[in-house]
Amino acid sequence: MAYELIRYEKDTTGVALITFNRPEVRNALNLQSRKECLEALQEAEQDPEVRVVVLTGSGGKAFAAGADIVELRRRTTLTEISTSGQIPREVANKLENMSKTTIAAVNGYALGGGCELAMSCNLRIASENAKFGLPEINLGIIPGNGGTQRLARLVGKGRALHLLLTGDLIDAQEAYRIGLVTQVVPQDQLMATVKEIARKIASKAPLAVAAVKQAVNQGMELPLPSAIENEAKLFAILCGTEDKSEGVEAFLQKRQPTFKGC
């Protein structure tokens, strides 16, 4: 499929790379770029060769510096409750819940909608020049694509409220300190680091990877006993898969397993 505002690539190790490609506006997100991102995610989801999806931005200065302000000027209550207004939330939910692991490689600014997309990914790795923030309060609005909810779940209610109410930006080291990202690396090492992590995950059993995501995402919304019961059901299902048999046999034979996702 041809894309205009993003790039979609995949390699031979099971890793797909989606790159927001509007560097002249710091990869600001408009409706078309969000639609293309959703289409690329759906393409990756349906591709059995893809096991991990990496999201990043071109140009080195921004992952995605929020919503396109020109387009934002035209948005109203009616546009936001329309079908097109739901696209940004669909992208975020897809990143969080698709069966493939998603990783945000944050190079530069991840603000507003860009920060929301990064938080929707399963893992976030940042370069040393990364900046994070949800400054919507400065425009008289609030994050509308899960930002208030995901931020609070990632860093806690108090820290989330501080960032949301002040609109302050934080650097990569502060994002690491509060748990918003899991690793900070030099800018010239970002993609190599992310691809190493992606390939490590891509080598694991796909059904088990999907089950980990399901157990964590669903469990966060359940009381602990129900979450543990859900985990046990997923474990039982995996015990009947060919990948489980292959994993055990490979361990006993002291060789690398070959997982097929079945």
Backbone as CSV, one residue per row, in Angstrom:
resi,resn,N_x,N_y,N_z,CA_x,CA_y,CA_z,C_x,C_y,C_z
1,MET,0.845,-1.198,0.000,0.000,0.000,0.000,0.879,1.246,0.000
2,ALA,0.508,2.239,-0.788,1.284,3.478,-0.876,0.842,4.458,0.210
3,TYR,1.820,5.056,0.872,1.544,6.049,1.902,2.229,7.356,1.519
4,GLU,1.620,8.483,1.908,2.176,9.791,1.586,2.853,10.456,2.779
5,LEU,2.272,10.319,3.964,2.760,11.053,5.127,3.471,10.173,6.143
6,ILE,3.503,8.885,5.896,4.285,7.978,6.715,5.104,7.080,5.795
7,ARG,6.096,6.422,6.376,6.815,5.362,5.672,6.555,4.053,6.400
8,TYR,6.361,2.992,5.629,6.148,1.664,6.214,7.166,0.711,5.606
9,GLU,7.984,0.114,6.472,9.014,-0.818,6.028,9.006,-2.027,6.959
10,LYS,9.453,-3.162,6.449,9.650,-4.315,7.308,10.926,-5.023,6.901
11,ASP,11.588,-5.652,7.869,12.816,-6.365,7.565,12.592,-7.870,7.652
12,THR,13.659,-8.621,7.541,13.550,-10.080,7.509,13.518,-10.701,8.891
13,THR,13.593,-9.881,9.942,13.602,-10.414,11.309,12.241,-10.307,11.984
14,GLY,11.216,-9.879,11.245,9.881,-9.774,11.815,9.548,-8.420,12.399
15,VAL,10.359,-7.413,12.077,10.152,-6.065,12.622,9.657,-5.126,11.525
16,ALA,8.537,-4.444,11.781,8.014,-3.421,10.871,8.271,-2.048,11.478
17,LEU,8.615,-1.097,10.626,8.912,0.263,11.070,7.942,1.238,10.417
18,ILE,7.203,1.980,11.260,6.310,3.035,10.794,6.933,4.372,11.178
19,THR,7.185,5.225,10.188,7.841,6.504,10.440,6.939,7.650,10.013
20,PHE,6.599,8.526,10.942,5.877,9.740,10.577,6.831,10.608,9.772
21,ASN,6.390,11.059,8.596,7.311,11.679,7.657,6.838,13.065,7.223
22,ARG,6.738,13.954,8.216,6.452,15.371,7.942,7.471,16.213,8.717
23,PRO,8.750,16.024,8.476,9.762,16.701,9.296,9.680,18.211,9.241
24,GLU,9.128,18.756,8.145,9.039,20.213,8.010,8.102,20.831,9.039
25,VAL,7.195,20.026,9.626,6.296,20.497,10.688,6.457,19.634,11.941
26,ARG,7.690,19.136,12.123,8.013,18.301,13.283,7.047,17.122,13.418
27,ASN,6.666,16.579,12.262,5.797,15.394,12.211,4.460,15.603,12.922
28,ALA,3.966,16.832,12.850,2.654,17.125,13.423,1.603,16.190,12.820
29,LEU,0.658,15.798,13.637,-0.320,14.778,13.247,-1.588,15.416,12.707
30,ASN,-1.878,15.167,11.446,-3.173,15.555,10.906,-4.004,14.293,10.672
31,LEU,-5.219,14.479,10.190,-6.113,13.335,10.033,-5.548,12.321,9.039
32,GLN,-4.936,12.810,7.959,-4.408,11.887,6.959,-3.273,11.046,7.521
33,SER,-2.364,11.660,8.271,-1.250,10.885,8.819,-1.735,9.867,9.836
34,ARG,-2.779,10.217,10.588,-3.336,9.264,11.554,-4.021,8.111,10.822
35,LYS,-4.759,8.420,9.750,-5.410,7.366,8.975,-4.376,6.423,8.373
36,GLU,-3.310,6.992,7.836,-2.263,6.164,7.240,-1.591,5.300,8.303
37,CYS,-1.391,5.856,9.484,-0.808,5.072,10.568,-1.713,3.903,10.934
38,LEU,-3.014,4.155,11.015,-3.959,3.091,11.328,-3.934,2.011,10.252
39,GLU,-3.886,2.423,8.990,-3.832,1.453,7.899,-2.553,0.623,7.964
40,ALA,-1.439,1.274,8.298,-0.168,0.558,8.413,-0.200,-0.434,9.580
41,LEU,-0.819,-0.047,10.675,-0.944,-0.957,11.813,-1.807,-2.164,11.451
42,GLN,-2.876,-1.912,10.709,-3.728,-3.018,10.271,-2.980,-3.931,9.307
43,GLU,-2.153,-3.334,8.454,-1.332,-4.133,7.541,-0.364,-5.008,8.326
44,ALA,0.269,-4.428,9.341,1.210,-5.190,10.161,0.500,-6.289,10.946
45,GLU,-0.681,-5.987,11.459,-1.444,-6.968,12.236,-1.779,-8.195,11.400
46,GLN,-2.093,-7.976,10.141,-2.522,-9.061,9.259,-1.354,-9.801,8.605
47,ASP,-0.152,-9.295,8.780,1.022,-9.897,8.146,1.667,-10.901,9.102
48,PRO,1.627,-12.196,8.805,2.197,-13.189,9.712,3.705,-13.071,9.862
49,GLU,4.354,-12.368,8.939,5.801,-12.205,9.029,6.195,-11.122,10.029
50,VAL,5.264,-10.245,10.373,5.549,-9.144,11.294,5.214,-9.561,12.719
51,ARG,6.159,-9.367,13.623,5.934,-9.717,15.026,6.082,-8.527,15.965
52,VAL,6.793,-7.490,15.522,6.982,-6.280,16.332,6.834,-5.072,15.418
53,VAL,6.179,-4.020,15.926,6.021,-2.775,15.175,6.719,-1.655,15.941
54,VAL,7.605,-0.939,15.254,8.306,0.205,15.832,7.728,1.479,15.223
55,LEU,7.454,2.461,16.076,6.902,3.742,15.642,7.936,4.822,15.927
56,THR,8.220,5.678,14.943,9.180,6.760,15.152,8.847,7.924,14.230
57,GLY,9.675,8.977,14.285,9.481,10.145,13.446,10.728,10.461,12.646
58,SER,10.572,11.054,11.487,11.712,11.384,10.641,12.281,12.754,11.016
59,GLY,13.508,12.976,10.591,14.113,14.294,10.754,14.987,14.475,11.970
60,GLY,14.858,13.611,12.978,15.727,13.686,14.138,15.332,14.693,15.196
61,LYS,14.361,15.575,14.910,13.978,16.597,15.878,12.667,16.299,16.592
62,ALA,11.867,15.411,16.025,10.559,15.152,16.626,10.076,13.745,16.314
63,PHE,9.518,13.107,17.319,8.739,11.883,17.153,7.417,12.296,16.511
64,ALA,6.690,13.142,17.199,5.497,13.803,16.664,5.154,14.933,17.625
65,ALA,5.197,16.154,17.111,5.044,17.328,17.974,3.588,17.752,18.099
66,GLY,2.698,16.774,18.323,1.314,17.092,18.587,0.450,17.197,17.342
67,ALA,-0.753,17.693,17.553,-1.713,17.833,16.459,-1.302,18.964,15.529
68,ASP,-1.684,18.827,14.286,-1.480,19.885,13.301,-2.359,21.073,13.688
69,ILE,-1.722,22.198,14.054,-2.466,23.345,14.580,-3.412,23.934,13.541
70,VAL,-3.004,23.936,12.274,-3.890,24.454,11.222,-5.181,23.646,11.183
71,GLU,-5.053,22.340,11.276,-6.236,21.483,11.272,-7.011,21.626,12.580
72,LEU,-6.293,21.795,13.686,-6.947,21.933,14.987,-7.871,23.142,15.023
73,ARG,-7.505,24.211,14.329,-8.344,25.414,14.306,-9.740,25.119,13.775
74,ARG,-9.847,24.138,12.900,-11.133,23.828,12.257,-11.943,22.801,13.035
75,ARG,-11.367,22.218,14.075,-12.069,21.154,14.791,-13.078,21.735,15.777
76,THR,-14.257,21.151,15.800,-15.342,21.603,16.672,-15.907,20.408,17.421
77,THR,-16.870,20.679,18.285,-17.528,19.586,18.990,-18.126,18.593,18.001
78,LEU,-18.702,19.089,16.925,-19.324,18.201,15.943,-18.293,17.336,15.233
79,THR,-17.136,17.911,14.879,-16.123,17.090,14.207,-15.577,16.025,15.143
80,GLU,-15.509,16.338,16.430,-14.908,15.390,17.371,-15.817,14.215,17.684
81,ILE,-17.131,14.381,17.511,-18.026,13.246,17.753,-18.370,12.529,16.454
82,SER,-17.776,12.975,15.356,-18.001,12.325,14.067,-17.095,11.104,13.930
83,THR,-17.283,10.368,12.853,-16.456,9.189,12.593,-14.985,9.562,12.478
84,SER,-14.678,10.660,11.775,-13.279,11.066,11.617,-12.652,11.461,12.944
85,GLY,-13.460,11.981,13.853,-12.942,12.365,15.163,-12.530,11.183,16.009
86,GLN,-12.983,10.003,15.640,-12.643,8.801,16.397,-11.340,8.160,15.941
87,ILE,-10.819,8.580,14.771,-9.616,7.969,14.216,-8.425,8.030,15.175
88,PRO,-8.126,9.185,15.795,-6.968,9.221,16.698,-7.068,8.205,17.840
89,ARG,-8.264,8.027,18.385,-8.422,7.042,19.467,-8.277,5.625,18.937
90,GLU,-8.731,5.394,17.714,-8.571,4.068,17.121,-7.098,3.729,16.950
91,VAL,-6.303,4.709,16.526,-4.863,4.478,16.367,-4.239,4.122,17.713
92,ALA,-4.548,4.925,18.737,-3.976,4.687,20.060,-4.389,3.322,20.606
93,ASN,-5.654,2.985,20.468,-6.127,1.697,20.976,-5.501,0.535,20.217
94,LYS,-5.293,0.716,18.908,-4.660,-0.333,18.109,-3.232,-0.557,18.566
95,LEU,-2.494,0.517,18.782,-1.124,0.400,19.253,-1.052,-0.349,20.578
96,GLU,-1.985,-0.074,21.448,-1.958,-0.668,22.775,-2.388,-2.128,22.768
97,ASN,-3.360,-2.465,21.940,-4.018,-3.766,22.082,-3.784,-4.753,20.948
98,MET,-3.129,-4.365,19.851,-2.894,-5.326,18.780,-2.016,-6.472,19.288
99,SER,-2.091,-7.610,18.611,-1.378,-8.795,19.096,0.134,-8.651,18.977
100,LYS,0.605,-7.801,18.065,2.042,-7.580,17.903,2.523,-6.556,18.935
101,THR,3.749,-6.708,19.392,4.337,-5.742,20.319,4.617,-4.438,19.593
102,THR,4.335,-3.317,20.248,4.595,-2.003,19.662,5.603,-1.251,20.518
103,ILE,6.561,-0.616,19.846,7.625,0.117,20.527,7.715,1.517,19.953
104,ALA,7.720,2.523,20.820,7.933,3.902,20.391,9.412,4.226,20.515
105,ALA,10.035,4.592,19.392,11.412,5.078,19.383,11.332,6.599,19.346
106,VAL,11.438,7.224,20.504,11.135,8.654,20.625,12.399,9.476,20.417
107,ASN,12.460,10.118,19.281,13.595,10.949,18.898,13.148,12.398,18.820
108,GLY,13.418,13.167,19.860,12.997,14.562,19.860,11.650,14.753,20.533
109,TYR,10.869,15.702,20.031,9.623,16.082,20.696,8.524,15.027,20.533
110,ALA,7.910,14.673,21.658,6.691,13.851,21.673,5.686,14.622,22.520
111,LEU,4.917,15.465,21.863,4.033,16.385,22.569,2.582,16.139,22.177
112,GLY,1.668,16.405,23.094,0.255,16.291,22.793,-0.085,14.939,22.214
113,GLY,-0.661,14.949,21.009,-1.027,13.692,20.364,0.152,12.777,20.130
114,GLY,1.346,13.342,19.934,2.533,12.512,19.784,2.877,11.784,21.061
115,CYS,2.755,12.473,22.188,2.985,11.835,23.481,1.930,10.763,23.736
116,GLU,0.690,11.037,23.338,-0.376,10.043,23.490,-0.065,8.778,22.692
117,LEU,0.451,8.937,21.472,0.801,7.766,20.673,1.938,6.990,21.322
118,ALA,2.945,7.698,21.815,4.060,7.017,22.480,3.568,6.237,23.690
119,MET,2.672,6.854,24.473,2.159,6.161,25.661,1.298,4.966,25.296
120,SER,0.723,4.958,24.103,-0.103,3.839,23.675,0.735,2.633,23.286
121,CYS,1.992,2.861,22.941,2.879,1.748,22.601,3.214,0.944,23.852
122,ASN,3.563,-0.301,23.654,3.865,-1.175,24.791,5.172,-0.812,25.474
123,LEU,6.144,-0.359,24.692,7.437,0.057,25.225,7.793,1.414,24.643
124,ARG,8.547,2.194,25.437,9.010,3.502,24.977,10.503,3.619,25.266
125,ILE,11.290,3.803,24.203,12.720,4.034,24.322,12.980,5.438,23.804
126,ALA,13.733,6.235,24.556,13.927,7.639,24.188,15.387,7.944,23.914
127,SER,15.614,8.843,22.957,16.957,9.389,22.761,17.165,10.508,23.778
128,GLU,18.426,10.871,23.985,18.744,11.871,25.001,18.142,13.241,24.697
129,ASN,17.794,13.491,23.446,17.213,14.791,23.088,15.691,14.790,23.128
130,ALA,15.096,13.729,23.606,13.637,13.629,23.620,13.016,14.589,24.638
131,LYS,11.840,15.089,24.286,11.048,15.939,25.180,9.613,15.421,25.169
132,PHE,9.012,15.344,26.335,7.655,14.833,26.463,6.763,15.884,27.112
133,GLY,5.495,15.884,26.717,4.564,16.783,27.367,3.175,16.682,26.779
134,LEU,2.205,17.074,27.585,0.808,17.164,27.159,0.369,18.604,27.435
135,PRO,0.736,19.528,26.544,0.498,20.955,26.798,-0.851,21.466,26.325
136,GLU,-1.812,20.581,26.130,-3.121,21.005,25.616,-3.786,22.067,26.479
137,ILE,-3.493,22.059,27.785,-4.097,23.039,28.689,-3.809,24.470,28.229
138,ASN,-2.663,24.675,27.551,-2.287,26.005,27.066,-3.145,26.466,25.893
139,LEU,-3.855,25.524,25.275,-4.742,25.850,24.159,-6.209,25.849,24.576
140,GLY,-6.458,25.698,25.867,-7.835,25.699,26.348,-8.551,24.375,26.179
141,ILE,-7.800,23.293,25.980,-8.385,21.957,25.805,-7.626,20.965,26.684
142,ILE,-7.978,19.701,26.575,-7.271,18.644,27.290,-6.905,17.556,26.281
143,PRO,-6.018,16.646,26.635,-5.771,15.511,25.742,-7.074,14.759,25.496
144,GLY,-7.280,14.333,24.257,-8.546,13.693,23.924,-8.430,12.295,23.371
145,ASN,-7.203,11.732,23.412,-7.004,10.403,22.845,-6.358,9.455,23.854
146,GLY,-6.804,9.589,25.103,-6.321,8.699,26.151,-5.181,9.254,26.975
147,GLY,-4.752,10.480,26.685,-3.585,11.024,27.360,-3.712,11.142,28.860
148,THR,-4.846,11.647,29.343,-5.005,11.797,30.794,-5.005,10.432,31.486
149,GLN,-5.588,9.447,30.847,-5.736,8.129,31.476,-4.448,7.309,31.416
150,ARG,-3.805,7.298,30.261,-2.568,6.500,30.145,-1.440,7.114,30.961
151,LEU,-1.346,8.442,30.971,-0.282,9.082,31.745,-0.430,8.744,33.225
152,ALA,-1.644,8.850,33.763,-1.857,8.547,35.179,-1.525,7.098,35.495
153,ARG,-1.835,6.191,34.578,-1.528,4.775,34.808,-0.031,4.490,34.730
154,LEU,0.675,5.289,33.944,2.107,5.055,33.784,2.940,5.697,34.886
155,VAL,2.581,6.898,35.293,3.452,7.628,36.225,2.780,7.948,37.553
156,GLY,1.504,7.614,37.715,0.801,7.911,38.947,-0.028,9.179,38.837
157,LYS,-1.050,9.260,39.660,-2.012,10.362,39.591,-1.374,11.720,39.850
158,GLY,-0.537,11.830,40.888,0.031,13.120,41.258,0.926,13.697,40.167
159,ARG,1.865,12.880,39.676,2.758,13.356,38.617,1.975,13.682,37.353
160,ALA,0.976,12.856,37.044,0.174,13.101,35.845,-0.553,14.441,35.947
161,LEU,-1.189,14.693,37.078,-1.911,15.953,37.244,-0.971,17.153,37.148
162,HIS,0.214,17.013,37.709,1.177,18.119,37.626,1.490,18.450,36.171
163,LEU,1.783,17.441,35.367,2.120,17.675,33.964,0.915,18.174,33.168
164,LEU,-0.254,17.608,33.442,-1.456,17.980,32.697,-1.925,19.389,33.034
165,LEU,-1.820,19.785,34.288,-2.329,21.093,34.701,-1.366,22.228,34.392
166,THR,-0.069,21.932,34.384,0.907,22.979,34.074,1.225,23.049,32.582
167,GLY,1.062,21.945,31.884,1.477,21.888,30.493,2.981,21.825,30.319
168,ASP,3.707,21.569,31.409,5.167,21.549,31.365,5.689,20.402,30.499
169,LEU,6.858,20.635,29.897,7.573,19.600,29.173,8.653,19.018,30.076
170,ILE,8.968,17.759,29.868,10.043,17.118,30.616,11.030,16.504,29.628
171,ASP,12.294,16.401,30.068,13.297,15.812,29.195,13.332,14.298,29.368
172,ALA,14.194,13.647,28.610,14.234,12.188,28.592,14.606,11.605,29.954
173,GLN,15.550,12.226,30.641,15.974,11.681,31.931,14.866,11.766,32.973
174,GLU,14.105,12.858,32.956,12.972,12.968,33.875,11.887,11.973,33.504
175,ALA,11.673,11.770,32.198,10.698,10.773,31.748,11.107,9.383,32.223
176,TYR,12.400,9.093,32.209,12.899,7.801,32.705,12.706,7.709,34.214
177,ARG,12.994,8.787,34.921,12.895,8.774,36.385,11.477,8.481,36.855
178,ILE,10.486,9.030,36.170,9.101,8.845,36.611,8.441,7.620,35.977
179,GLY,9.168,6.917,35.119,8.633,5.679,34.550,7.874,5.833,33.249
180,LEU,7.999,6.986,32.603,7.306,7.188,31.331,8.013,6.446,30.201
181,VAL,9.339,6.338,30.289,10.105,5.549,29.324,10.925,4.515,30.086
182,THR,11.337,3.465,29.388,12.084,2.390,30.044,13.584,2.464,29.818
183,GLN,14.010,3.302,28.860,15.440,3.397,28.566,15.717,4.695,27.834
184,VAL,16.881,5.302,28.120,17.343,6.495,27.430,18.712,6.195,26.838
185,VAL,18.891,6.514,25.564,20.154,6.223,24.889,20.584,7.436,24.072
186,PRO,21.876,7.523,23.706,22.308,8.606,22.816,21.515,8.580,21.513
187,GLN,21.314,9.757,20.942,20.472,9.851,19.756,20.956,8.964,18.621
188,ASP,22.281,8.878,18.437,22.800,8.090,17.325,22.723,6.583,17.564
189,GLN,22.295,6.191,18.776,22.157,4.774,19.090,20.694,4.339,19.242
190,LEU,19.763,5.286,19.064,18.362,4.997,19.345,17.819,3.855,18.502
191,MET,17.915,3.971,17.184,17.291,2.959,16.336,17.982,1.608,16.468
192,ALA,19.305,1.608,16.638,20.006,0.339,16.826,19.545,-0.346,18.106
193,THR,19.375,0.445,19.167,18.909,-0.117,20.436,17.495,-0.652,20.321
194,VAL,16.616,0.147,19.701,15.216,-0.267,19.555,15.117,-1.525,18.693
195,LYS,15.866,-1.572,17.611,15.799,-2.744,16.737,16.345,-3.995,17.425
196,GLU,17.348,-3.824,18.270,17.859,-4.975,19.030,16.783,-5.529,19.962
197,ILE,16.075,-4.630,20.652,14.990,-5.057,21.541,13.862,-5.673,20.724
198,ALA,13.525,-5.031,19.602,12.436,-5.535,18.756,12.747,-6.930,18.239
199,ARG,13.966,-7.153,17.799,14.338,-8.465,17.272,14.359,-9.528,18.364
200,LYS,14.733,-9.134,19.566,14.687,-10.083,20.679,13.248,-10.521,20.943
201,ILE,12.315,-9.562,20.955,10.904,-9.896,21.170,10.362,-10.691,19.997
202,ALA,10.776,-10.323,18.770,10.290,-11.008,17.572,10.706,-12.476,17.559
203,SER,11.764,-12.815,18.284,12.232,-14.205,18.319,11.431,-15.069,19.285
204,LYS,10.580,-14.451,20.090,9.788,-15.196,21.073,8.531,-15.783,20.424
205,ALA,7.845,-16.639,21.162,6.620,-17.269,20.658,5.522,-16.215,20.501
206,PRO,4.999,-16.022,19.283,4.018,-14.959,19.045,2.773,-15.065,19.913
207,LEU,2.266,-16.277,20.132,1.058,-16.434,20.947,1.332,-16.065,22.396
208,ALA,2.516,-16.381,22.872,2.868,-16.027,24.249,3.035,-14.522,24.388
209,VAL,3.640,-13.888,23.389,3.791,-12.432,23.416,2.422,-11.758,23.458
210,ALA,1.512,-12.222,22.604,0.164,-11.653,22.593,-0.545,-11.879,23.920
211,ALA,-0.312,-13.048,24.523,-0.960,-13.362,25.801,-0.425,-12.489,26.925
212,VAL,0.873,-12.189,26.891,1.434,-11.274,27.894,0.728,-9.927,27.819
213,LYS,0.587,-9.387,26.595,-0.089,-8.106,26.437,-1.524,-8.174,26.943
214,GLN,-2.213,-9.248,26.588,-3.606,-9.398,26.988,-3.728,-9.499,28.497
215,ALA,-2.851,-10.276,29.109,-2.911,-10.450,30.562,-2.677,-9.128,31.290
216,VAL,-1.688,-8.360,30.833,-1.369,-7.094,31.495,-2.452,-6.056,31.228
217,ASN,-2.838,-5.886,29.957,-3.823,-4.856,29.631,-5.171,-5.114,30.283
218,GLN,-5.637,-6.347,30.228,-6.917,-6.669,30.855,-6.797,-6.661,32.377
219,GLY,-5.682,-7.175,32.877,-5.510,-7.273,34.320,-5.458,-5.933,35.021
220,MET,-4.966,-4.901,34.332,-4.893,-3.575,34.940,-6.276,-3.027,35.275
221,GLU,-7.303,-3.536,34.599,-8.659,-3.033,34.810,-9.487,-3.959,35.703
222,LEU,-8.873,-5.038,36.215,-9.606,-6.026,37.005,-9.109,-6.062,38.444
223,PRO,-9.961,-6.498,39.389,-9.458,-6.789,40.730,-8.395,-7.887,40.637
224,LEU,-7.451,-7.890,41.563,-6.324,-8.822,41.485,-6.758,-10.283,41.356
225,PRO,-7.726,-10.792,42.135,-8.108,-12.206,41.973,-8.626,-12.519,40.566
226,SER,-9.398,-11.607,39.992,-9.906,-11.826,38.634,-8.785,-11.762,37.616
227,ALA,-7.838,-10.858,37.828,-6.706,-10.736,36.919,-5.842,-11.994,36.945
228,ILE,-5.645,-12.553,38.121,-4.855,-13.780,38.247,-5.582,-14.947,37.589
229,GLU,-6.893,-14.993,37.727,-7.678,-16.048,37.081,-7.581,-15.920,35.555
230,ASN,-7.623,-14.701,35.068,-7.486,-14.473,33.629,-6.111,-14.936,33.146
231,GLU,-5.079,-14.628,33.899,-3.725,-15.072,33.561,-3.653,-16.596,33.505
232,ALA,-4.279,-17.253,34.474,-4.255,-18.714,34.516,-4.935,-19.332,33.292
233,LYS,-6.004,-18.709,32.834,-6.694,-19.205,31.635,-5.806,-19.073,30.403
234,LEU,-5.127,-17.944,30.295,-4.223,-17.739,29.170,-3.067,-18.740,29.214
235,PHE,-2.546,-18.988,30.402,-1.475,-19.973,30.573,-1.946,-21.351,30.119
236,ALA,-3.170,-21.721,30.512,-3.709,-23.035,30.147,-3.857,-23.161,28.631
237,ILE,-4.310,-22.097,27.989,-4.452,-22.127,26.531,-3.093,-22.330,25.868
238,LEU,-2.071,-21.616,26.338,-0.742,-21.726,25.749,-0.132,-23.113,25.943
239,CYS,-0.535,-23.791,27.004,-0.003,-25.137,27.250,-0.440,-26.132,26.171
240,GLY,-1.450,-25.786,25.391,-1.907,-26.669,24.330,-1.387,-26.299,22.963
241,THR,-0.403,-25.389,22.872,0.088,-24.926,21.579,1.346,-25.684,21.150
242,GLU,1.564,-25.674,19.847,2.787,-26.275,19.304,4.020,-25.492,19.758
243,ASP,3.879,-24.187,19.894,5.021,-23.386,20.323,5.469,-23.753,21.730
244,LYS,4.522,-24.092,22.597,4.907,-24.517,23.954,5.721,-25.800,23.891
245,SER,5.277,-26.756,23.074,6.014,-28.017,22.929,7.399,-27.763,22.347
246,GLU,7.467,-26.889,21.340,8.748,-26.562,20.727,9.671,-25.876,21.728
247,GLY,9.135,-24.959,22.526,9.950,-24.259,23.509,10.541,-25.187,24.544
248,VAL,9.739,-26.124,25.033,10.214,-27.074,26.045,11.251,-28.016,25.444
249,GLU,10.966,-28.540,24.256,11.905,-29.465,23.616,13.230,-28.767,23.297
250,ALA,13.150,-27.544,22.819,14.369,-26.799,22.513,15.205,-26.575,23.767
251,PHE,14.539,-26.287,24.872,15.245,-26.095,26.137,15.954,-27.371,26.557
252,LEU,15.248,-28.504,26.473,15.832,-29.783,26.884,16.973,-30.200,25.957
253,GLN,16.860,-29.840,24.686,17.888,-30.201,23.705,18.992,-29.149,23.602
254,LYS,18.886,-28.101,24.392,19.879,-27.032,24.443,20.122,-26.405,23.066
255,ARG,19.003,-26.040,22.414,19.070,-25.368,21.121,18.086,-24.204,21.107
256,GLN,18.200,-23.341,20.107,17.272,-22.231,19.971,15.930,-22.727,19.420
257,PRO,14.815,-22.315,19.999,13.509,-22.747,19.499,13.139,-22.050,18.202
258,THR,12.304,-22.721,17.429,11.738,-22.124,16.219,10.236,-22.022,16.404
259,PHE,9.778,-20.839,16.747,8.359,-20.630,17.036,7.610,-20.269,15.758
260,LYS,6.414,-20.830,15.617,5.616,-20.643,14.408,4.305,-19.904,14.660
261,GLY,3.998,-19.636,15.913,2.755,-18.928,16.197,1.536,-19.825,16.138
262,CYS,1.690,-21.096,16.525,0.568,-22.011,16.529,0.726,-23.030,17.658
